[in-house]
Amino acid sequence: MDWNRLIAERAAKIEASGIRKIFDLAATLKDPVNLSIGQPDFDVPEPVKASAIAAIREGFNRYTPSAGIPELREKILSRCAEQYGARPEDAVVTSGVSGGLTLALQALIDPGDEVLVPDPYFVSYKHLTALCEGKPVYYNTYPEFTVDPEAVERLVSPRTKVLLVMSPANPTGACLPEAVKQALADLARRHGLILLSDEIYDLFTYGPRGKSFLAYYPEGTLALNGLSKTASMTGWRLGWAAGPKALIENLTKLQQVTFVCSPSFAQKAALAAFQSDLSEAVPVYRAKRDRMLAGLREAGYEAVEPGGAFYLFPKVPPKFGSGQAFVEEAARRELLLVPGHVFSERDTHFRISYAAPDEKLARGLEILRKMAR
């Protein structure tokens, strides 16, 4: 079989996720210090589990409407109104934020269209844009992982359709100040762009909790969110996209012929999650961040303090040369990290997920101290 001829170019040019490679490596080690995967170390709240189990037992196991069950969509819209003072026109329940991002780019991007993408970026931004035959145009946030709206605006061209933003960000944990959000919203409005806002880490903000871009640019913002991080429902694939009705209608149409619908039991469980207090993990994770950041700096690493999420993105010590070389050496010591090039056009940093038990974090810090020496 000539697979080189048979496999489509769009699939062949996508590299396997560097995060998944580390995940596979972890499965081969007996007791690694795994600080690579962005997955909370707490379990799904019991009321949420109970709701899912009840839904399954009561026979709620069939297809739902492609846009999601009406009561959940209404809850999403009212939640946005309560938190941000702006009620979106419509919402669609998706298979995680990744599902929403996939549908959004499919709905918006024609071949040759440009998407403004932050660098560093979440791994799928680049590849999903390429799958739609679009062109990612990167706006630089190094070295402090800040966004300069004027620099972003200089990158806008007649082919630009989408401005992609994430706050708090993965892999850096950076949070956009409200003034920067307003400036980016104004930029998108001036140029008629869709502002695609990935807000999956919005609960994990260690300063004042910021507003959604929906509050600044409701007519042109598609806000993506979900329960994978806040309720630890990573495997349940439950997310949503909220924004202009015309865009939501097209996402729903595409969902009908792709994902069909989000998992039915998870939609029922999401209603229970909205009724639960999911914020108790936030101070715990803030304390983990503070300990890890202090330990890294004490060992001599350059690391910017993240304002949210549960990641650190330190600079690789010069003697290692690249993030890939550093991570390979760490793996030989049974510490699993992710090299910076997975998230960036550079390979000067590495990502640590501190969503891990304190004992693992302490072991990881000790290995990192030895590597720095």
HELIX and SHEET records of a PDB file:
HELIX    1   1 TRP A    3  LEU A    6  1                                   4    
HELIX    2   2 GLU A    9  ALA A   12  1                                   4    
HELIX    3   3 GLY A   18  ALA A   26  1                                   9    
HELIX    4   4 GLU A   46  ARG A   57  1                                  12    
HELIX    5   5 PRO A   70  TYR A   84  1                                  15    
HELIX    6   6 GLY A   96  LEU A  108  1                                  13    
HELIX    7   7 VAL A  123  LEU A  131  1                                   9    
HELIX    8   8 PRO A  149  GLU A  153  1                                   5    
HELIX    9   9 GLU A  178  HIS A  191  1                                  14    
HELIX   10  10 PHE A  213  ALA A  215  5                                   3    
HELIX   11  11 THR A  234  TRP A  236  5                                   3    
HELIX   12  12 LYS A  245  GLN A  256  1                                  12    
HELIX   13  13 SER A  264  PHE A  274  1                                  11    
HELIX   14  14 ALA A  281  GLU A  298  1                                  18    
HELIX   15  15 PRO A  318  PHE A  320  5                                   3    
HELIX   16  16 GLY A  323  ARG A  332  1                                  10    
HELIX   17  17 GLY A  340  VAL A  342  5                                   3    
HELIX   18  18 ASP A  358  ALA A  372  1                                  15    
SHEET    1   A 2 VAL A  33  ASN A  34  0                                        
SHEET    2   A 2 LEU A 335  LEU A 336  1                                        
SHEET    1   B 7 ASP A  90  THR A  94  0                                        
SHEET    2   B 7 GLY A 239  GLY A 243 -1                                        
SHEET    3   B 7 THR A 221  GLY A 226 -1                                        
SHEET    4   B 7 ILE A 194  ASP A 198  1                                        
SHEET    5   B 7 THR A 160  MET A 166  1                                        
SHEET    6   B 7 GLU A 114  ASP A 119  1                                        
SHEET    7   B 7 LYS A 135  ASN A 140  1                                        
SHEET    1   C 3 TYR A 311  LEU A 312  0                                        
SHEET    2   C 3 PHE A 350  SER A 353 -1                                        
SHEET    3   C 3 VAL A 338  PRO A 339 -1                                        
END                                                                             
